[in-house]
């Protein structure tokens, strides 16, 4: 029995640093998505559950979620989000970032 315990603890000592080094084992995609939206969108849009958009004509993301829902934006985020607003740049996100953004947007669907 003692050998089994030593084997298990040795395994844990070897594995825990590898898991922590990978960084993604415990990552929350919604947190990553919020960071992406903060970096790319918050200059104009309110991206959170509260607050107003810095650019008054830019819709608050929580309002967009009420109209469209997170899943309906998934394809647009991956293929290129284009609007009729000339000042808004086109955004194309890689699949892992799309997943993170959609995970965050789901947190806004229940806001207000």
Buried (B, 14 or more C-beta within 10 A) or exposed (E): EEEEEEEEEEEEEEEEEEEEEEEEEEEEBBEBBBBBBEEBBBEBBBBBEEEEBEBEEBBBBBBBBEEEBBEEBBEBBBEEBEEEEEEBEEBEBEEEBBBBBBBBBBBBEEBE
